[in-house]
Amino acid sequence: MTTPLLVRAARGERTERPPVWMMRQAGRHLPEYRELRNEHSFREAIETPEIAETITLQPYERYDVDGVVMFSDILTCLEPLGFDYRIESGVGPVVPNPVEGPADVPKDHRDVETELDFVYDLLDRLSASVAETDAVIGFAGGPFTLASYAVAGGADRQNGAIRRFRAEQPAAFEDLLERFADVVAEYLRLQVDHGADVVQLFDTYASVLPPADYEEYVRPLHRRILSAVDAPTILFVRGMGGRLEQLRTGGADAVSLDWTVDLERAREELGATPVQGNLDPTLLFADPETVRDRTAQMIEAAGPRGYICNLGHGVGKETPIESVAAFVETAKNWEWE
Ligand SMILES: Cc1c2[nH]c(c1CCC(=O)O)Cc1[nH]c(c(CCC(=O)O)c1C)Cc1[nH]c(c(CCC(=O)O)c1C)Cc1[nH]c(c(C)c1CCC(=O)O)C2
């Protein structure tokens, strides 16, 4: 069996060129995605394995990236805990039955494998349709980010609702995070059973907590979740540039950095820890030549060992295809001397 390039980089190996994929590579910047979404709601698309497979493979076919990220959403993990959700166009995620007080914190969760069987069906398909040299990437949301949606009932600037909940109801806050951690640990563990070669944990919003609280409530859960996963793991939390040590010790094999972090300095601070990132996604609105230059500078700064070429966050909605292609090609044509 051939080990995918992306897996080798996530394990910290030196690779002949950096593997490349993009967060949110399947989605609204692709006309073929928008076309399919005209016919199906978001929930219908992620819950129908045939449709989710088609969407997952769209960026693979168009750009020949080194990994496909299963087309799904972090919000699926709300369901085993009894929360409903939908994605409203122009609004974003909506949770119609949010947590309002301690009594709304679930005591237990439903069976993850049964509840989220469409995800496992999707992964079975992807492991059959993706080449051995390329990686199938699974993922889940982190407990803080999921709890933020469950408490705020939707997107929430600065995550004020969950931060206030933690102050008013500290025990319930801790319980809620624990419940999500249970679901996410099981969810990711099963993704690997169904063929995920790598998994990424997105606790995107967790850095809004003060560092001491992050240390107390969030990091131990990341470590617990990731220790249950029998495949290379990547941890993404936005805004951790000043706290790289907290990210490095989160229990993942590799860390994913946002675009505000200086890659060369981060490499010095992080030592041997593999890194993924971190081109500013809005730079992809520049012309392809500029994108090539900036991507090359980034790869130079990262160096040949334990590095996965990616953006610092997801591909934006109207991003021009030619510039995305220029980003991917720069990594694919790279040769370390
Ligand atoms: C916080 C978060 C969410 N979802 C996700 C996160 C963590 C990563 C991050 O910080 O970006 C993760 C996510 N969401 C999606 C993917 C898989 C596809 C991929 O990465 O290629 C992944 C990995 C698809 C999606 N998830 C969503 C879309 C857009 C759906 C559409 O309108 O067609 C996609 C492609 C919906 C969604 N779901 C969520 C948001 C904020 C939105 C966008 C709302 C909007 O802009 O209307 C919650």
The ligand as an ORCA input file, in Angstrom:
! r2SCAN-3c Opt
* xyz 0 1
  C     -17.606     27.104     11.868
  C     -17.766     26.053     10.788
  C     -18.982     25.717     10.113
  N     -18.667     24.718      9.211
  C     -17.318     24.417      9.270
  C     -16.757     25.218     10.284
  C     -15.316     25.130     10.777
  C     -14.351     25.672      9.826
  C     -14.416     27.139      9.621
  O     -14.201     27.852     10.569
  O     -14.653     27.505      8.476
  C     -16.578     23.388      8.533
  C     -16.976     23.008      7.169
  N     -18.091     23.375      6.441
  C     -18.060     22.758      5.225
  C     -16.927     21.901      5.180
  C     -16.616     20.838      4.125
  C     -16.194     21.243      2.792
  C     -14.799     21.724      2.573
  O     -14.068     22.122      3.458
  O     -14.412     21.664      1.368
  C     -16.216     22.092      6.376
  C     -14.886     21.477      6.791
  C     -19.055     22.914      4.146
  C     -20.011     24.048      4.178
  N     -20.743     24.480      5.260
  C     -21.555     25.505      4.879
  C     -21.379     25.762      3.491
  C     -22.129     26.779      2.652
  C     -23.402     26.133      2.198
  C     -24.011     26.794      1.006
  O     -24.486     27.932      1.140
  O     -24.051     26.153     -0.051
  C     -20.404     24.846      3.048
  C     -19.900     24.676      1.655
  C     -22.496     26.174      5.798
  C     -21.871     26.689      7.037
  N     -21.543     25.938      8.140
  C     -20.925     26.744      9.081
  C     -20.859     28.047      8.559
  C     -20.274     29.237      9.278
  C     -21.439     28.004      7.269
  C     -21.517     29.105      6.255
  C     -22.744     29.912      6.378
  C     -22.887     30.811      5.172
  O     -21.893     31.414      4.753
  O     -24.001     30.843      4.624
  C     -20.361     26.260     10.345
*
